[in-house]
Each structure stands twice: as structure tokens, then as C-alpha cells.
Amino acid sequence: MVQRIDVTGADGVRLAAWEFREADPAPAARPAGPDSRPAVLLLHGLMGRAFHWAGTARWLGGHRRVIALDQRGHGQSDRPAHGPYTREAFVADAEAVVEQLGLAPVTLIGHSMGALTAWQLAARRPDLVEAVVICDMRASALGEASQQEWADWFHRWPLPFPTQDAARRWFGEDDPRVERPDPGRGAFFAEVMHEAQDGWRPLFSRRQMLTARETWVHDAHWEELAQVRCPTLVVRGLDGELGRAEAQEMVRVLPAGQYAEIPDAGHYLHYDQPTALRAALEPFLEDIKTLRL
């Protein structure tokens, strides 16, 4: 089952967190007191939402307390018109969730932007973080050309879509950024569309997404990565945005880095290939469990 928990983030922003767990046992079988299982916080990427982690959250929930967060500007969390959508705000939000829900020491599993938030939090608050998983996120700067490319891409979206299925087809087949048909990508974006009065539109503001992206694309993040002292797994999709050479350099820079690669996966590897991701994560998480014991 999935339970919504409202959390207050930085600057008073209301955040929707979602706890994934097995169906409640009979009242007599429920353990008394707080949940003492190891905790995991799942952080989606730019334009994502907590429920993109559903395939991963369900198996994790068998032995762990699993929380997935709709980050500010995404999903069912608040979308403050004037932000802030800075790195500091996203990291402070994740910190607030860990502290308010009593998750520490927590394992942070992040995708893309969420992975950057995870390692920045681990660098700044090592007391809160037990381990980190980085899914397809680069540590190098992307530059102004990348930001302009995204602005042009957002401008080409044929909004509103007449149906959710039309959105699925466009992002999976007709989007000029798609080199070959990608049903998984189409389904990923269809899940962040909602029905408005004039058709289907994104749950997020494209302007706010550009603002959020602006705060990381011009900078490299190697220094903060090197400050992450806890065990950290770098996972890349074979056809993702994180190249093998950079991923392996990230592992080298990390004091306790490990590497995993998911075949037949692109950037949205946690959504496209949850079973393969599980195969990569389970040995890492078992090692963490052994260290804890």
C-alpha cells in the first residue's frame, strides 16, 4: 500500500512524501512503536515524480522503510511561483524529510537531478546518510549550450495534448530528441501529465524546470562528490546520459565508490528496467546491511 505524508520543506514549502509498504497486518500483528527498519529515501529527477519509483519501492519495502518524495515543483508537492528552485532549496527539502520522518541514517537513492541532491546532502550532512545510489547523473558541467537546447525543446512541446495517450506517443515516437521509438520514455512522460480544461498538460512548469536546471548545469560537482564518505554506488544505463568513462572516474573520486551498469537501459533506467536495477542494488544494499551488523 502507499500512504501520503505531508512534510514541511525549506521556506515552508509543502512537500508530498509517499511511503510504500506491504499491506498492514492485522492490528494484533503490528509492531509497537516507530518503524525501526533501515530507511530509504527515493529522489526522482527533473520533471519526474515519486511514483516513477514504484517498481523499485515495492521490493525495497519488504525489508525497509521506503519513502519517495515529490520534490518541490513536481508531482503533488507545492510549486511556489517564485521558488526558490536552487540547489540549496532541493537539498534542504531532502534534509527536512529525513529529519521530520526520523529516517536517519538513511540510504539515498536518486535519479539524475535527485542523485545530485543525494550526494550533496551526503556531503553536507554525513550524520544523516548511511549510503548513496547515483542513477545516471553526471558530475561534470553541461554548459550554456545544453541549457539553450532544453529551452528550445520545451518550446516545441505541442501543448496541450488532446489525450494522455497522445502525450505518450509524442514523447515516445515524435519528439525530435528521440532517435528511435522508445515506449518507456513515452510512458514516463505520460505519467507526469494531468487533464486540464483544454487538454493534457504537465504537472510542472517548464519555466520552473529551466530555473531548477540552471542552478547545476554550469558547474561541475566533483568536489562535493569527493566529500561523500559513505558507501556509494554509481549506476549507469548503457544508453543513458552518463558515459562509462565519467562514471568510472566518479567511482575513483568517491572514497567508497562502486560501479554498476544496466544493459538495455537509457537515462530513465529506474523506470524502464526496475528488475535489472534491483539486481544491481541488492548486493550493494546487502553489503550495507552487513556493515551495519
Secondary structure, 3 states (H helix, E strand, C coil): CEEEEEEECHHHCEEEEEEECCCCCCHHHCCCCCCCCCEEEEECCCCCCHHHHHHHHHHHCCCCEEEEEECCCCCCCCCCCCCCCCHHHHHHHHHHHHHHCCCCCEEEEEECHHHHHHHHHHHHCHHHEEEEEEECCCCCCCCHHHHHHHHHHHHHCCCCECCHHHHHHHHHHHCCCCCCCCHHHHHHHHCCEEEECCEEEECCCHHHHHHHHHHHHCCCCHHHHHCCCCCEEEEEECCCCCCHHHHHHHHHHCCCEEEEEECCCCCCHHHHCHHHHHHHHHHHHHHHHHHHC
